Each structure stands twice: as structure tokens, then as C-alpha cells.
Amino acid sequence: MAVPKQKKGRGATHTRRSANSKLAAPARSVCPQCGAPKLPHHVCPKCGYYKDREVVVTE
């Protein structure tokens, strides 16, 4: 079995471990009614529309 000749540094260890811990930005879509950014498959917080009909009454 292969044995490392020298100990890996702390920076190399942290770099390797942190390579998979990236935060992904949440997906955004545009509301077809008002053009505001909203989460996909959610009611638009600005106009209250979802799938071309009003489901939440907003002022």
C-alpha cells in the first residue's frame, strides 16, 4: 500500500474539503404578468399571479 512521504499541509486539506461546499444561488424566473423576478413554481409576490390567473389578491 502506498504511504505518503510527507504530511499534507493545512491549506491543501482545507482547499480539498471546501471544493464541494459552494453555495448555489436560488433559481429565478420572470413573472409573465408584471415582469418581477420570482421563484419558479411559486406565486408572484408582486402581483399574486400563478399560471396566468390571480390566486392571491394583492393591492
HUHURA-V85722 format. One record per residue. PHI is phi as a letter, one per 30 degrees, with the letter a starting at -180 (none if undefined). OMEGA is omega in whole degrees, 0 to 359 (* if undefined). Layout:
phi: (PHI	PHI)
omega: (OMEGA	OMEGA)
This chain:
phi: (none	d	b	d	d	b	d	d	d	d	d	d	d	d	d	d	d	d	d	c	c	d	d	c	d	d	d	b	b	c	d	d	d	c	i	d	d	b	d	d	i	b	d	d	d	d	c	i	c	b	h	i	b	d	c	b	d	b	d)
omega: (182	179	179	181	180	179	176	180	181	179	179	180	181	178	180	182	184	183	183	185	178	176	179	177	180	180	179	172	183	178	180	181	187	178	180	176	180	176	179	179	177	176	178	181	182	186	177	181	173	181	174	172	183	180	177	180	178	180	*)
